[in-house]
Amino acid sequence: MHTAAALIPWLLMLASCSSPPKPPTVDESQKRPVNSQMAVELQVCRNDLQNTRILAAESGRLAESTTATLANLAARQQIIAAMQAPADKPLPQANSVFTVRFDFGSTRVAIPADIAGPLFADAKAAPLVLLRGRTDGSTDAPVESRIARERAAAVRDYLVAAGVDPARIRATYQPVGDHAADNGSDSGRGLNRRVEIELYRALPVAMPGVPPTVQP
C-alpha cells in the first residue's frame, strides 16, 4: 500500500514531461495588413510629393535658361539696330582747336587761306570761342604778359572782322609755361609762340558743387 502511494508523484511527473508545449500567442490587436487602404494612400502621397519637388526644380532651371536666352536676344537686337542705323546720321563732334603761330615778339596774325576758310565757318557756328594767348618766355615778366594778351586780342579782332559774333568770344592769356614743344630749341620756341582757338560745339554746363561736410 505504501509502495503504490509513493509511485503516484513519479507517475504525475512523467505525465507532465510527456505533454507537448503550448504554441506562442499573437496579439491580433497590433496586426496591420500590408496592403491596407491607409498604407496605399500614404505611399501615393509620398510619390506625389516627390514628383512635385522634381517638377519645381525643373521649372526653376527652365526659368533661368529662358531669362538668359531673352537677355542674349535683346543684346543681339541692339547690336543689329546699331548696325542698321542710317549711315548719314551725323555723329556728335568734339571741340576743335586751331593754332595760330607768331614770329618772335610779334602780334601780327597770319593764317593760311586753306585754314582760314574752315576756321571762320566753324567759329561762326560755335556757341563759344575760347582764345589762349601764349609766349615762349621762361620768366613771368611784364613784357611776356603784354605780348600774350595782345596776341589773344589780335586773334579776337581777326575773327570779329571775319563775321564771328564778339559776344561768343572769350580771350585769356598765359605768358609762360604750358609749352607745346621743347622751349630750349629755336623750332620749339617757334611752336610755343601761339594762340589756341578752341571752338566749342556746346556751351559748358556748370555742375552743382558738393555741399560741405557737416562735422558732428
C-alpha positions as CSV (number, residue, x, y, z in Angstrom):
1,M,0.0,0.0,0.0
2,H,2.8,2.4,0.9
3,T,4.6,1.4,-2.3
4,A,1.7,2.4,-4.5
5,A,1.3,5.7,-2.8
6,A,5.0,6.5,-3.3
7,L,4.8,5.9,-7.1
8,I,1.9,8.4,-7.7
9,P,4.1,11.6,-7.7
10,W,6.6,9.9,-10.0
11,L,3.8,9.0,-12.4
12,L,2.4,12.5,-12.4
13,M,5.9,14.0,-13.1
14,L,6.3,11.6,-16.1
15,A,2.9,12.6,-17.4
16,S,3.7,16.3,-17.3
17,C,7.0,15.8,-19.1
18,S,5.5,13.9,-22.0
19,S,2.8,16.6,-22.8
20,P,3.8,18.9,-25.7
21,P,4.4,22.7,-25.0
22,K,1.8,25.3,-25.9
23,P,2.4,27.4,-29.1
24,P,3.1,31.2,-28.6
25,T,0.1,33.5,-28.8
26,V,-0.1,36.5,-31.2
27,D,-1.7,39.8,-30.3
28,E,-4.2,40.4,-33.1
29,S,-4.9,44.0,-32.0
30,Q,-1.4,45.1,-33.2
31,K,-1.6,43.4,-36.6
32,R,-1.9,45.7,-39.7
33,P,-2.4,44.4,-43.2
34,V,0.4,45.4,-45.6
35,N,-2.0,46.4,-48.4
36,S,-4.5,48.3,-46.2
37,Q,-6.2,51.4,-47.7
38,M,-4.4,53.8,-45.4
39,A,-0.9,52.4,-46.3
40,V,-1.7,52.7,-50.0
41,E,-2.9,56.3,-49.8
42,L,0.2,57.2,-47.7
43,Q,2.5,55.8,-50.3
44,V,0.7,57.6,-53.1
45,C,1.0,60.9,-51.2
46,R,4.8,60.4,-50.8
47,N,5.1,59.7,-54.5
48,D,3.1,62.8,-55.4
49,L,5.3,65.0,-53.1
50,Q,8.5,63.7,-54.7
51,N,7.1,64.3,-58.2
52,T,6.1,67.8,-57.2
53,R,9.6,68.6,-55.9
54,I,11.2,67.3,-59.2
55,L,8.8,69.4,-61.3
56,A,9.6,72.5,-59.2
57,A,13.3,72.1,-59.7
58,E,12.9,71.6,-63.4
59,S,10.7,74.7,-63.6
60,G,13.3,76.8,-61.9
61,R,16.1,75.7,-64.2
62,L,13.8,76.3,-67.2
63,A,13.0,79.8,-66.0
64,E,16.7,80.6,-65.5
65,S,17.5,79.3,-69.0
66,T,14.7,81.4,-70.5
67,T,15.8,84.6,-68.8
68,A,19.4,84.1,-70.1
69,T,18.1,83.4,-73.6
70,L,15.9,86.6,-73.6
71,A,18.8,88.7,-72.4
72,N,21.0,87.4,-75.2
73,L,18.3,88.1,-77.8
74,A,17.9,91.6,-76.5
75,A,21.6,92.3,-76.7
76,R,21.7,90.9,-80.3
77,Q,18.8,93.1,-81.3
78,Q,20.5,96.2,-80.0
79,I,23.7,95.3,-82.0
80,I,21.7,94.7,-85.1
81,A,19.7,98.0,-84.7
82,A,23.0,99.9,-84.2
83,M,24.4,98.3,-87.4
84,Q,21.3,99.2,-89.3
85,A,21.2,102.8,-88.2
86,P,21.3,105.3,-91.0
87,A,24.9,105.9,-92.2
88,D,24.2,109.6,-92.9
89,K,23.2,110.4,-89.4
90,P,25.8,112.9,-88.1
91,L,27.8,111.9,-85.1
92,P,28.3,114.3,-82.2
93,Q,31.5,116.2,-82.8
94,A,34.1,117.1,-80.3
95,N,35.5,120.5,-79.7
96,S,38.1,121.6,-82.3
97,V,41.3,123.6,-81.8
98,F,43.1,125.8,-84.3
99,T,46.6,127.1,-83.6
100,V,47.9,130.5,-84.8
101,R,51.8,130.8,-84.8
102,F,53.6,134.1,-84.3
103,D,57.1,135.4,-85.1
104,F,59.4,136.4,-82.2
105,G,57.9,139.4,-80.3
106,S,55.2,139.8,-83.0
107,T,51.4,140.1,-82.6
108,R,50.6,140.1,-86.3
109,V,48.0,137.4,-87.3
110,A,48.8,135.4,-90.4
111,I,46.5,132.4,-91.2
112,P,46.8,130.5,-94.4
113,A,43.8,130.6,-96.7
114,D,43.2,126.8,-96.6
115,I,42.9,127.1,-92.8
116,A,41.1,130.4,-92.6
117,G,38.0,129.2,-94.5
118,P,37.2,126.2,-92.3
119,L,38.1,128.2,-89.2
120,F,35.7,131.1,-90.0
121,A,32.9,128.7,-90.8
122,D,33.3,126.7,-87.6
123,A,33.8,129.8,-85.4
124,K,30.6,131.4,-86.7
125,A,28.6,128.2,-85.8
126,A,30.3,127.6,-82.4
127,P,28.4,128.9,-79.3
128,L,31.7,129.6,-77.6
129,V,35.1,130.5,-79.0
130,L,37.9,130.4,-76.4
131,L,41.3,132.1,-77.1
132,R,44.5,131.4,-75.2
133,G,47.5,133.6,-75.9
134,R,51.0,132.1,-75.3
135,T,54.6,133.1,-75.5
136,D,58.0,131.4,-75.4
137,G,59.1,133.2,-72.3
138,S,60.8,131.5,-69.5
139,T,60.0,134.0,-66.7
140,D,56.8,135.7,-65.8
141,A,57.9,139.2,-66.9
142,P,55.5,142.1,-67.7
143,V,56.6,142.1,-71.3
144,E,55.7,138.5,-71.7
145,S,52.2,139.1,-70.2
146,R,51.7,142.1,-72.6
147,I,52.7,140.1,-75.7
148,A,50.5,137.1,-74.7
149,R,47.5,139.4,-74.1
150,E,48.0,141.4,-77.3
151,R,48.2,138.2,-79.3
152,A,44.9,136.9,-78.0
153,A,43.3,140.3,-78.7
154,A,44.7,140.4,-82.2
155,V,43.1,137.0,-83.0
156,R,39.9,138.2,-81.5
157,D,39.8,141.2,-83.8
158,Y,40.7,139.0,-86.7
159,L,37.7,136.7,-86.0
160,V,35.3,139.6,-85.4
161,A,36.4,141.1,-88.8
162,A,35.5,137.8,-90.4
163,G,32.0,137.9,-89.1
164,V,32.2,135.9,-85.8
165,D,29.9,137.3,-83.1
166,P,32.1,139.0,-80.5
167,A,29.7,138.0,-77.7
168,R,30.7,134.4,-78.2
169,I,34.5,135.0,-77.9
170,R,36.4,134.7,-74.6
171,A,40.1,135.6,-74.6
172,T,42.6,134.5,-72.0
173,Y,46.4,134.5,-71.9
174,Q,49.3,132.8,-70.1
175,P,52.8,134.4,-70.5
176,V,54.9,131.4,-69.5
177,G,54.6,127.7,-69.1
178,D,52.3,125.2,-70.8
179,H,54.7,124.8,-73.7
180,A,53.6,122.8,-76.8
181,A,57.3,121.9,-77.6
182,D,60.8,122.0,-76.2
183,N,61.4,125.6,-75.3
184,G,65.2,125.1,-75.4
185,S,65.4,125.0,-79.2
186,D,64.5,127.6,-81.9
187,S,62.0,125.3,-83.5
188,G,60.4,124.5,-80.2
189,R,60.1,128.2,-79.2
190,G,58.5,128.9,-82.6
191,L,55.8,126.4,-81.8
192,N,55.3,127.9,-78.3
193,R,54.6,131.4,-79.6
194,R,50.9,130.8,-80.4
195,V,47.3,131.5,-79.8
196,E,45.0,128.5,-79.4
197,I,41.4,128.9,-80.8
198,E,39.1,126.3,-79.2
199,L,35.7,126.0,-80.8
200,Y,33.0,124.6,-78.5
201,R,30.2,122.5,-80.0
202,A,28.0,123.2,-77.0
203,L,28.2,125.6,-74.1
204,P,29.8,124.3,-70.9
205,V,27.4,123.3,-68.2
206,A,28.1,124.3,-64.7
207,M,27.9,121.3,-62.3
208,P,26.5,121.8,-58.8
209,G,29.1,121.9,-56.1
210,V,29.4,119.3,-53.4
211,P,27.9,120.6,-50.2
212,P,30.4,120.8,-47.3
213,T,30.5,118.0,-44.8
214,V,29.0,119.0,-41.5
215,Q,31.1,117.8,-38.6
216,P,29.1,116.4,-35.6
